[in-house]
């Protein structure tokens, strides 16, 4: 899942982006509202996190600009503890949720998961395909009752495939959802991680779930 985190406090931005990436999200960070709009114009985000008090363009103005442009991405606003008027203005402008600062990282990730579920056809914390089960909150993956250990990037790629079960996702779609602008990888990075996933998810089992669609990309489904 691809997230934009717009926050002018450099220390908070850097540590939050780092921890979210460790959780397997593709995250871009920026320091002001103008940069946020520039990022949004060039990338489709699954979730946008906006600090309200940012230089150049404030978070609520960014939000109003998004909604005026019919951008449906869920938006989480970061607000000061006592800024009730800002929270009300943000919700009225089209925010999906807000979180007061300082915040606990576990609460931030819980709200992120809730917003992603709300914006998805899959409302449960558990994704399933055949005998493959993925628990989003704990990152626990099992197949046929056997627990499978995945890296954070492998998990993020599997989550994207599971959330779009049955749909064909192109390499560029998967790269945009899982990797951020700062990631330094090769042009075949999606293919490399698909191979990693297949070794763990498919190779030990008779029924294969991850399929290559020649000239189009990849899909996760149980073949009949």
C-alpha positions as CSV (number, residue, x, y, z in Angstrom):
1,X,0.0,0.0,0.0
2,X,1.4,3.4,-1.0
3,X,1.2,6.2,1.6
4,X,2.0,9.9,1.5
5,X,3.1,11.4,4.8
6,X,3.2,15.3,4.8
7,X,4.6,16.8,7.9
8,X,6.9,19.8,8.3
9,X,8.6,18.5,11.5
10,X,11.7,16.8,10.1
11,X,12.4,14.5,13.0
12,X,8.8,13.3,13.3
13,X,8.5,12.9,9.5
14,X,11.7,10.9,9.2
15,X,11.1,8.5,12.1
16,X,7.5,7.9,11.1
17,X,8.4,7.3,7.4
18,X,11.1,4.9,8.5
19,X,8.8,3.0,10.8
20,X,6.0,2.8,8.3
21,X,8.4,1.4,5.7
22,X,9.6,-1.2,8.2
23,X,5.9,-2.2,8.5
24,X,5.9,-2.9,4.7
25,X,4.2,0.2,3.4
26,X,5.6,2.2,0.4
27,X,5.9,5.7,1.9
28,X,6.8,9.1,0.5
29,X,7.5,11.9,2.9
30,X,7.3,15.7,2.2
31,X,7.5,18.8,4.3
32,X,4.9,21.2,3.0
33,X,1.5,21.4,1.3
34,X,2.9,22.4,-2.1
35,X,5.2,19.3,-2.2
36,X,2.2,17.2,-1.1
37,X,0.2,18.4,-4.1
38,X,3.2,17.7,-6.4
39,X,3.5,14.2,-5.1
40,X,-0.2,13.5,-5.4
41,X,-0.3,14.8,-9.0
42,X,2.3,12.2,-10.0
43,X,1.3,9.2,-7.9
44,X,-1.9,7.4,-6.9
45,X,-1.9,6.9,-3.1
46,X,-3.9,4.5,-1.1
47,X,-3.8,6.8,1.9
48,X,-2.7,10.4,2.5
49,X,-1.6,11.7,5.9
50,X,-1.6,15.5,6.2
51,X,-0.4,17.7,9.0
52,X,-2.8,20.7,9.2
53,X,-0.1,23.3,10.1
54,X,2.3,23.1,7.2
55,X,4.2,25.9,5.4
56,X,3.3,27.2,1.9
57,X,-0.1,25.4,1.8
58,X,-1.8,24.1,4.9
59,X,-3.2,20.6,5.2
60,X,-6.9,21.7,5.0
61,X,-6.3,23.6,1.8
62,X,-4.5,20.6,0.4
63,X,-7.5,18.4,1.4
64,X,-10.0,20.8,-0.2
65,X,-7.9,20.9,-3.4
66,X,-8.0,17.1,-3.5
67,X,-11.7,16.8,-3.0
68,X,-12.4,19.5,-5.5
69,X,-10.4,17.4,-8.0
70,X,-12.5,14.4,-7.1
71,X,-9.5,12.6,-5.6
72,X,-11.1,9.8,-3.5
73,X,-8.0,8.8,-1.5
74,X,-8.7,8.5,2.2
75,X,-7.1,11.3,4.2
76,X,-5.9,11.3,7.8
77,X,-5.3,14.7,9.4
78,X,-2.7,15.3,12.1
79,X,-3.8,18.0,14.5
80,X,-2.7,19.7,17.7
81,X,-4.3,18.3,20.9
82,X,-6.5,21.4,21.5
83,X,-7.3,22.4,17.9
84,X,-11.0,21.4,17.9
85,X,-11.9,24.0,15.3
86,X,-9.2,22.6,12.9
87,X,-10.5,19.0,13.4
88,X,-14.1,20.2,12.6
89,X,-12.9,22.1,9.6
90,X,-10.9,19.1,8.4
91,X,-13.8,16.7,8.7
92,X,-16.1,19.1,7.0
93,X,-13.6,19.5,4.1
94,X,-13.6,15.8,3.5
95,X,-11.1,14.2,5.9
96,X,-11.8,10.6,6.7
97,X,-10.2,10.6,10.2
98,X,-7.8,12.6,12.4
99,X,-5.2,11.9,14.9
100,X,-3.9,14.4,17.6
101,X,-0.2,15.0,18.2
102,X,1.8,13.7,19.9
103,X,0.5,10.3,18.8
104,X,1.4,6.7,19.6
105,X,2.8,4.8,16.5
106,X,0.6,1.8,17.2
107,X,-2.5,4.0,17.1
108,X,-1.4,5.5,13.8
109,X,-0.9,2.1,12.2
110,X,-4.3,0.9,13.6
111,X,-6.0,3.9,12.0
112,X,-4.2,3.3,8.7
113,X,-5.4,-0.2,8.6
114,X,-8.9,0.9,9.4
115,X,-8.9,3.5,6.6
116,X,-7.5,1.0,4.1
117,X,-10.2,-1.5,5.0
118,X,-12.9,1.1,4.7
119,X,-11.7,2.0,1.2
120,X,-11.4,-1.7,0.2
121,X,-13.9,-4.4,-0.8
122,X,-12.3,-6.5,1.9
123,X,-13.4,-5.2,5.3
124,X,-11.9,-7.9,7.5
125,X,-8.4,-7.8,9.1
126,X,-7.9,-11.3,7.6
127,X,-7.5,-11.9,3.9
128,X,-7.9,-15.4,2.5
129,X,-7.5,-17.2,-0.8
130,X,-7.9,-21.0,-0.8
131,X,-5.9,-22.2,2.2
132,X,-3.7,-19.1,2.3
133,X,-4.5,-16.7,5.2
134,X,-3.0,-13.3,5.8
135,X,-3.6,-11.4,9.1
136,X,-3.0,-7.7,8.4
137,X,-2.6,-6.5,12.0
138,X,-0.1,-9.1,13.0
139,X,1.5,-9.8,9.6
140,X,0.9,-13.6,10.3
141,X,0.8,-15.6,7.1
142,X,-0.3,-19.3,7.0
143,X,-1.0,-21.8,4.3
144,X,-2.6,-25.1,5.0
145,X,-2.1,-24.4,8.6
146,X,1.7,-23.9,8.2
147,X,3.1,-20.5,9.2
148,X,5.2,-18.7,6.6
149,X,7.8,-16.1,7.4
150,X,7.9,-13.1,5.0
151,X,10.0,-10.0,5.0
152,X,8.1,-6.7,5.3
153,X,8.4,-6.1,1.5
154,X,7.3,-9.6,0.6
155,X,4.3,-9.1,2.9
156,X,3.4,-5.8,1.3
157,X,3.5,-7.4,-2.1
158,X,1.4,-10.3,-1.0
159,X,-1.1,-8.0,0.6
160,X,-1.5,-6.0,-2.6
161,X,-2.1,-9.3,-4.6
162,X,-4.6,-10.5,-1.9
163,X,-6.5,-7.2,-1.8
164,X,-7.0,-7.4,-5.5
165,X,-7.6,-11.2,-5.6
166,X,-8.5,-12.3,-9.1
167,X,-7.5,-9.1,-10.8
168,X,-4.4,-8.7,-13.0
169,X,-2.0,-6.1,-11.6
170,X,0.8,-4.8,-13.9
171,X,4.3,-4.5,-12.7
172,X,4.1,-0.7,-12.6
173,X,0.9,-1.0,-10.4
174,X,2.6,-3.3,-8.0
175,X,5.7,-1.2,-7.9
176,X,3.7,1.9,-7.2
177,X,1.8,0.2,-4.4
178,X,4.7,-1.4,-2.6
179,X,7.8,0.8,-3.3
180,X,8.4,4.5,-2.6
181,X,10.4,7.0,-4.6
182,X,13.4,6.6,-2.4
183,X,13.8,2.9,-2.9
184,X,16.8,2.0,-5.0
185,X,16.1,-1.2,-6.8
186,X,16.5,-2.7,-10.3
187,X,13.9,-2.4,-13.0
188,X,12.9,-6.0,-12.4
189,X,12.3,-5.5,-8.7
190,X,8.7,-6.8,-8.9
191,X,9.8,-9.9,-10.7
192,X,12.5,-10.6,-8.1
193,X,10.0,-10.3,-5.2
194,X,7.4,-12.4,-7.0
195,X,10.0,-15.2,-7.2
196,X,10.7,-14.8,-3.5
197,X,6.9,-15.1,-2.8
198,X,6.5,-18.1,-5.0
199,X,9.2,-20.0,-3.2
200,X,7.4,-19.5,0.1
201,X,3.7,-19.4,-0.9
202,X,3.5,-21.7,-3.9
203,X,6.5,-24.0,-4.3
204,X,5.8,-26.2,-1.2
205,X,2.2,-26.7,-2.2
206,X,0.4,-28.5,-5.1
207,X,-2.1,-25.7,-5.9
208,X,-0.4,-22.6,-7.2
209,X,-1.9,-19.2,-6.4
210,X,0.4,-16.6,-8.0
211,X,0.1,-16.6,-11.8
212,X,1.9,-14.7,-14.5
213,X,-0.3,-13.1,-17.1
214,X,2.0,-12.8,-20.1
215,X,2.3,-9.2,-21.3
216,X,0.0,-7.9,-18.5
217,X,1.4,-8.7,-15.0
218,X,0.5,-10.9,-12.1
219,X,-2.6,-12.2,-10.4
220,X,-3.4,-14.2,-7.3
221,X,-6.2,-16.7,-7.7
222,X,-6.9,-20.4,-7.3
223,X,-7.0,-22.0,-10.7
224,X,-10.1,-24.2,-11.3
